[in-house]
């Protein structure tokens, strides 16, 4: 048997020498090594005083110095400790066995149910797709929340941001969507949240039935910033894999702001100068790259819808992370504290202060555009209506109380009215 094994062994698999570096510095989150040629993004191991090995990753270099950042808390390190590059051939393998499991940022199971396996290799970085090959958003996505399905309808392949301050119910709404959404696979990324909220989300929001079709990537607030970054990117890679397999996938990330904060910690530790509110410029380039990896792919039978929670510090809608997330993360931007929403152009809603004698914004913008194909496959084109018919029924001249602007009236609560019927009583401004 030994002879057969030696015959199958190729000489290229046997290294002539093992490159070894030495640890020469440790300052804050950064570790400095020299004597070994490493490239950015490569993983390595650092020997501790107890004889154990600490996993780290290369995040930068300067001349002969290589900057490392550990995945876990750096303890027991000494100057001159050995630094060994790891073999990158043993990448993660993914399959249907990942459903119902919980992993950390580097793909290690944390639920105590044994090792994970699969038949497909899983890349650490989410794949990038040619924008000309992405499938369009056509079908509606049922999230199980009637208010969203009716007034803020989502589509399969859209990317949505829930933007609000702290403590207003973003995570609660996300848990409700996770349990009731009609999807084949649900990938949840709990990034930078409290440790106690992880179990509450699994047991109370997700439940046993929801866990069967879900994959959870967990990196609480006590994890290193590098682990939080890896966890966010890993959940995008997992969702993209199932999407390319022809399944309808829902990706939920709570929260995108914690990912941006982790990027800020790493960038500042490397010496990158801060820009807006302490965020370096590299953060604002990394956010669109991450969000653009979500959405539909080349497979016409698979979809990948993404919902992100974005924390607006101090309820400031001009927060740099909120402002950056608006562009790639449309269509809906909601403030859970005030209830104001801004839908994507194309949804037929008017402003509440729209004067009666003016056309609605959506009528002015979308008149004459081609609508999606009908059920029988024949394309339909909206004809340009006359100015009077372009108005919504409540905005037409003569509707209601004369031709005064709609902002002069407001709803008066009527006993027994649950808000589902039409306006029952109007009056002038007080």
Helices and strands as residue ranges (DSSP letters): H 2-8, G 11-13, E 20-27, E 30-34, E 43-47, E 53-62, E 65-70, E 82-85, E 92-94, G 96-98, E 101-103, E 120-122, G 131-133, E 140-141, H 146-151, E 154-155, E 159-164, H 170-180, E 185-191, H 195-200, I 201-206, H 207-211, E 214-219, H 225-244, E 248-254, H 256-269, E 274-276, E 279-280, H 281-292, E 303-311, G 313-315, H 320-328, E 333-334, E 341-342, H 361-366, G 393-395, G 406-408
